[in-house]
Amino acid sequence: AGYDEEMDWLLEILSWPVEWSALHGIAEIKTPVLKVSTRSDATPHKYVVRRAGSSYPAQGVSGLAFPYQLNRAPRLTGSAAFQRGLDNPIPVQAVPPAWLAADNGFASVLAMAQAHDPIVQLATAVLADKGGNVIDLGCGNGALLQKIVTAVAPVVPYGCDLDAARIAHAQQLQPHFAANFACADLFDPDAPIWAAQRRYQLALLMPGRLLEVDAARAAFLKQWLQQHCANILLYAYGDWLTRYQNLDGLAAQAGLTLLNPDEDDVVVGLARINI
């Protein structure tokens, strides 16, 4: 292949116009892409030999004097750089669907990523040694669970949400675990998601959910968490934090005790149920 390519180059160069000249012992060889000066026999007169050639290189110099030609600007698509670009295309990132962030209450995917990062970091630390079942109680479209599954293995995600469209999106995001996402009221003791009596290594909960229902329904969920979950991860955003000063205050109001209460600016933490 190398020999054939070199012969192609030689044949192309030999097809270009070229001028040989000599005067006073200096010889010049001019081609469209370069000029060579060397020694020659001393002559009192200039001798010139020209060969018209049959082609002109795309990168050749433009000019009026032989062997140059006034070329039209070469097409960008004919350049070597353009061809190299075709051989090495830049990967195109798919535009995420609008619902990816909106389902979870965020204005953009970037804002969602910034809010999810500390949750994923803590979940990864908890699950790093064992993996296991993880349930998100109010999972939206499961984007947070998807990040945890990607970050640490082996993890089996489960999620529930009242919005059927969000659950459909969760099943679309994680088709291998589609059966693990259910449209259900997490405070309903008869919801299908509780029927399996499954153990979870980690449960994700925004504690404000416990304040949106009456005491009996909240007590059911807390009892279920205590019986079926090895670790409870609490998180909160925005108004929920300012309304109760911080995550510790929100957790206490919901009947939970944060295990890292001394950090005022914390937005995520492990907790235990207050008996």
N, C-alpha and C positions, 0 to 999 in steps of 0.2 A: 504493500500500500504506500509506503514511503517513497519508493522509486517512482511509482506512477504519478504521485503527487508532484514530485520534483520535476519530472518531465513535463507535466502540465504547466508548471511555472515557467520553465525554459521556453516552451513553445509560445506562451503568452508574451514573454519579454521579447522574443524574436519577431513577434508580429507588430511591435510598436514602431513608430517612426524614429529614426536615429540619424545623427549628423556626426561625422568624423572630420576634424580639421587639424591642420598643422601650420605653424608659423614660428620662425626663429627658434626652432628646437623644442617648442611647447606644443603638445598635442592635447586636444580636447575631444571628449566623447559626450555628446548631449543626448539624453533621452527625456521623455516627458516627466520622469520622476526623479532623475538625478543627473549630475554632471561630473565627469571624471577628468582630471588634469594630470598629465604625465609627460615624460621626456620623449622626444622624437629627434629625427635628423634635423639639423639646422637648415632652414630654407629661407631665401630672401622674400619669397612670395607666399601668400596664404593658399593652401590647398584645402578644398572642401569636397567631401563625398556625402551624399544624402541618400537615404533610403526611406521611401514614403511610408512603408508599413501598411498593414491591413486593419489595424484596430488601435484604439486609444484607451488607456486605462482610466477608470472612473476617478482615481485619485491623482491623475496627471495635472501638471501645472497648466494654467490657462494663460495664453499669450499670443502675440501676433507673429513673432519670428519663428522660423522653423527650428526645431521640430514640434513647437508648441501649437496648440489649437485653442480657439475660443470655444470653450465648452459651455453648454448649459449646466447649471448647478446640478450635481448628482442627486438623484432621488435618495431621500433618507432610507427608503426601504431597500435600496441596493447596497447600502454600506455594510461593511463587515461587522460593525458594532450592532447594527440592527439585527443581522442574522444571528449573532451571538445571543442577543436578547430573546429571540424566538426559541433558541435552544435551552435557555435558562430563564423561564418565565418567573416573575415574582408571584408567590402564592397569594391568591385573593381570599381574604377573610370573609366568610359569609356574614351578612348583616343579620343580627339576631332579631327575632320577631318582636313586635311592640309589646306583646303580652308578657315577655320574659321578665321584665322589671315591673310592669303595671300590675300583674297578678299579685305581686308581693308588696304592693304599696309604695313603690319607688318610682321616681321621675325618670331615671336612666339606669342602664346596666352598670355604669361606673359607680353611681351612688349605691346601688345594691351590693356591688363587689366590696366597696369600702366598709359597709355595715356588716357584711358577712364574714370578712377576713378574721376578726378576733374570735368569732364563734367557731369557725373552721379550725383555727389554731388550737383552741382549748379542746375541741372535740377530738382532734388528731392526737393531742397529748394523752387524753383519757383512753383512747382506743388503740394506741400504738402497739401495745404488747399483746392484746387479745383480739381486737376486732370485735365482731359480734353484731347482734341486732340493734338497730337504731331507729327510734320512732320520733317523728316531728308532729307534735300535737297542734295542728293548725299550720299545715305544711305549704299552703298556697300551691304553686305549681311544682314544688319539689326541687327548686334550683339550689337551695341550701343543702339538701340531702345529696344532691348530685355532686356538689363540691366535696363533701365529706367522703363520699364513696371514691372519688378520684384521688383524694389526698391520702387515704389510709385503707389498707385491705387486710383481711377480708371483712367487708362490712355489708350487711343486708339491710337496705332501707325500708322503712314503713312510714306511711303518712296518712293523715285524714284531714279533711277540710269540708266545710259546709257547701262550698261553691263547686258545682259539678263541672263547670268549664275549667276551673283551675286543676281539678283532679284529672280531667282529660289531657290537659297540657303536661301534667306530671307523668302520666303514662306515656305520652309522646316523647318526653325528654329521656325517660329511662324505660324503654320497652322491655328490657330483660326483667324488670321488677314491676311491670304494669299491674299485676295482680295484687301487689302490696299496697296500692294506693286506693283509698276508699272515700266516697262521699258520705260523711257521717258527722253527727253531733258528738263531739268528744265528751260531753257531759251526760250522754244518754247511756245508761247501763245496758240497754238492749241493743246497742249498736253492734253490727257484725264484727267490727274491728276488735272488740273485746272477747269474742267467743273463743278464740284459740288459746286463751290463757298463756300466752307466750311470754318468755322472759326477755328483757331488753338490757343490754349493757349500758345504753345511754338513752335518755329521753330529753327532747328539746321542748322548752315551754316558755312562752312569754307570760309572766305571772299576772299581768293585767287581765288575762282571760278569766282568772278565778274571781276577779272583782266584777265581772259582767253578768254573773249568775247569782242565784240565791245560795244561802249557806249549805243547804242539803246537797245541791248539785256540785258545788265546789268540794264538799267533803268527800263525795264519791270519787272524784278524780284524784284527790290527794291520797285517798286510801289505795286506789289502784296503783298510783305511782310508787307508793311505799312497798306494795306487795310484789310488783313486777319489774321494777327498774333498779339496777345496781347503782346508777348515777343519774342525777337530775341536773341538767344544764339550763340555767335561766339566762334570758337575754331581753333587752328592751331598747327601744329607739325613741328619740324625740320627746313628744309631750308626756309620754308615760314616765320618763325619767325626771323631767322638770316638775311635774305635778307632785311627785313624792320625794323630791330632793335628789334622789339617786336610786340605783338598783337595789341597794340594801333596804331603803325605805319602802320601795314598791314590794319587795319580797316579803318584808315583815307584815305589811298590810294584807297580803294574800295568804298569810299563815305559813310562810316558809322562812328558813334561816339561811342567809348567804354565808358560805364558808370563808369568804375573803372580804369581810365587811369594812376593813380599814381603808380600802381604796375608794375614794370618793368619786373618781371619774370612771370607774369600771362600768362597762356596758354588758358584760357577760361574766358568769361565774357559776360554780357548782353550789348546790344547796341541799338542805335536808328538810323533811317535813316536820312541822311543829305538831307534837301530839297533844 
